[in-house]
Amino acid sequence: MRELPARGRLQVPRRLPRRLPPHARAAGPGHRRVLLRQPRPGGRPGRPRAGHHRRDRHAEDAPPSKRAATAGYGAEIVTYDRYTGDRVAIAEALAAERGLTLIPPYDHPHVVAGQGTAALELLEETGELDALLAPVGGGGLIAGCATAAKGLYPGIRVTGVEPEAGDDTKRSLEAGHRVSVPVPRTIADGQALPTPGELTFSLNRRLLDGIVLVRDDEIRDAMRFAFERLKIVVEPSGATVLAALLTGRAGPLPRRVGVIVSGGNVDAGRFARLCGTGGRDDAPR
């Protein structure tokens, strides 16, 4: 549960010109908070330098804990409706209007490279693995992990996991081009994207060996298992890979398998609702 994927992300703002307009904007729950903790040169850790402002867009139904944490790092939050609004268009318009620098959450080579350090350090610790599983949202994490893993061990099998309601990457791989689906209504809000990234899909179509899908109830069971047996608090999106293993949806697996369990962005109240008796589904309706 380390912030390894942040490394490449942080190279983006660090490589920006020092005379950059005094605004930056980021997206993606883990992505945004890592960036917000990185000040411009001369700033205090975790807060923007005087005269600099960070603006971030959040879905209106984003978990309160995610919004509170982002605001706590000094960002101005701009909300939108994830089911009717185009978050990319909103962000681009905001950047153009206010002179902001847009830092994407997954569709950028530095971001993909940084996310790939999760697999790189796993493999440095374990040595060669036969297979690797990782969650899929916009595709940056698994693209980076697959690049690192197959660069070290070309024979490794890399499989992605998506929520059943948001199978845009699976459909895209089967079609041979990017396919859009309605914005998914799933508890795995970190994977609730309608279309794979352009860069990430170009990488994943060459590197991935398959995608498997899991249901929301299976994700809840995996979260509960991680808490009770492993003593780890995992958000729904991070638990999808564990769900694929526990249910057997990942299929027959070789002897040495690596699993990327990425994401702990869930507050106590939501975690209790999802993992309590009956596991009430709080996915948007």
N, C-alpha and C positions, 0 to 999 in steps of 0.2 A: 504494500500500500504506500509506495513511495512516489514522489512527483517526478519520476524520470522523464516522462514525455515533455516536461516543461523546458528541457534544455534547448531543443531546437527552436521552440517558440520564443525563448528569450533572445535568441540571436537575431530575431526580426527587429524588435525595437532597438537592440544594441547596435545594429548596423545602419540605423537610420541617421541621416545627417543631423549634426548638432543644432543647426538652424531651422529644424523642422517646425512648422506651425505648432503652437502650444496645445495641441489636443491629440488624443489617441483614442481609438475605439476598438473593442474586442468583443468576441462572442463565444459561447460555449461555456458551460458552468465551471469546469475545472480550468480551462484555457483562460477564461476571463480573470479568475482570481489570481492565477499565477502571474499574469501580466500586470495586474493591479499592484502586486507586491513588489514589482520591479520599477523603481523610480528612474526618471531621467538622471543623467549625471548631476550630482550635487544635491539630489533629493533625499529625503528620509526614507528608509525602507518601509514599504507598505503604504505610503502616502504619496500623492503627486507633489512635485515641486511647486512652490508658490508661483502662481501665474499659469500653471499647466492644469488641464482638466481632462479626465477620462470619461467618456460617455459609452454606455453599454446598453444594448437593447435586450430586453427580456420578454418572453411570451407572458401574456397577462395571467396565465394559469400556472406559471412556473412555481415550484414549491417555495413557500415563504422563506425557508432557511437559505435558499440559494440567493434570493433577492437581498435578504438582510446581510449576508456575508459580503456580497458585491458592494452594496452601499457602504458597508463598514470600512471598506478599503478606499473610500473616497470617490467612487464613481457616481456620475449622474445616470440614472436608469431611465431609459425610454421604452415604454411597453408597447406591445402590438398583439394582435389576435393571430395566433399561429395557424388557425384554420381558414382565415380569410386574407391575411396579410402576407406579403412577400418580404421576408426578413432581409434577404440580400438586397433587394431594391430599396428598402427602407434605409438600410445601413449605407448604401452607396449614395443615396440622395442626401442623407445627413452629413456624410463626409464631404460631399461637394459643396453643400450649403455653408458648412462651418469651417472648412479647411482642415478636416481631420485626416489622419492617416489610418487606413483600414487594415487591420491585422486579422486575417481569416482564421477560424478555429481548426480547419483541417486541410483545406485545398491550397496548400502552399508548400513548396519543396523543403523549406527550413522546418516547418511544422511537422511534416511527415518524417523528416530525419530525426527530429527530437523525439517524436513518439516511438520511433523504432528503437531507441535506447532501452526501452522496457524489455524487449526481446534480447537485445545485445547483452545486457547485464544478467538476464536469466541464463543465457547460454554460457556466459563466462563463468557462472557459478556452477552450473550442472554439467557442462560439457555437451557433447552431441545428443540431440533428442531425435526421436523418430517422427514426432508430430507436434504441432503447436496449434492451440485454439485461442481466438481472441474475439471480443465483441466487435460488431460493425454498426456504426452510425453513419457519419459522413464518409467513412472509409480511411481516414488518416492514420488511426492507430494500427489497424491491421496492415495497411500498405507499408508503413514504416517497419512493423515487426516482420512482415514477410520479406521485405528487402534485406533486412539484417540477417534473418534466419537463413534464407536461401543463399545469401552471399557467403556465409560461413559453411553451411551444410546444404549443398544443392539438392540432396535427396529428401530433405525434410518435407513432410506433408503439412500444409497450412490451411486451416479451416476457419471460416468466420461464422459467427452466430448472430442472428437477428431475431427480434420479436416477431411472432407470426403476423401481427397486424401491420408491421412495417418491413415488408420483404422487398424493398426497392432494389437492393444490391443483388439479391438472388435472381430476381426477374431480369435485371440488366445483364447479368452474366449469361443467363440462358438465352437472351435475345441478341447478345453480341453488341449491344449499344445501351446507352443510359435510358432507363425507363422511369417514368414518374408514377407514383401512386398517390392516392389521397393522403393528406397528412395523417399519420397513424394515431389512433386513440389507444394508448397503451400505458401501463404504469412505468415502462422503461422510457421516460421522457428524454433521456440523453440520446436515445436512438430514434426519436420520433421525427424523422426527416423524410421528405417525399422523394428525393432524388440523390443519387450518389454524386460526390464531387467530380468535376471533370478530370483533374489531375489524378485523384485517388482511384477513379475507375480505370483510367488508362494503365495504372500500375497493377491494380487488383485483377484485371482480366488476364494479365500475363502470369501473375504469381500465385493466385489462390487455387486451391485444389477443390474447393466446394464451399457451400453455405448451408447451414442447417437452421431450422426455425424452432422457437420455443413459445409456449403459451404463457399468458400472464400468471395463471395459477401455478405453473411450473416454476416461474421466476420467483414467486412468493415462497414456494417450498425451498428453493435454493437459498434464498436470503435467510430463512429460518435455520436451515442446515448449517450455513456458515457461522451464524451467531451461536447456535447451541453446541456444535461439534468443534468448530475451528476458532471460536471466540473472535470473529471478525465481523464488523458491521459493514455491509456492502449495499450500495444503492441498487435499484432494480436493473439498470443498464449493466452494471458491473457483474450482476449475478447471472446473466443470461448464459455465459459459458459454463458455469457450474451447473446450471439447469440442464444444459445439453448433455453433460456427463451423467448426472444423476438419473435422467430419464432414459438414457440409452440412445437419444436422438443423434448423438455424435457418431453412432454406428460402431462397428468393430474397430478397436484401436490397437496400435502396436504397443510394445512394452513400455517405452519411455516417452511420456507425453508431457508437454509443458502447457500451462494454462495462464492466460493473462486475465486476472480479476481486477478490473480497473474501475474505480469510482466508489466513493463513500459519501456522496452528496445527498444525505437523507437525514432529516431531523428526527428527534426521538418520537414525536407524535405520529409522524407519517410511518416511521418504522414499526411502531406498535400497531397501527391500524392494519398495515400490510401483513405483519407476521403474527398477529394475535389469533386467537381461536376463530376459525372461519375465514381469516384473512380477507377482510372486505376489500374489494377492488376499488381503488380510488382513481382509476384511469378516467380522463375526461370523457364525457358522453356527448 
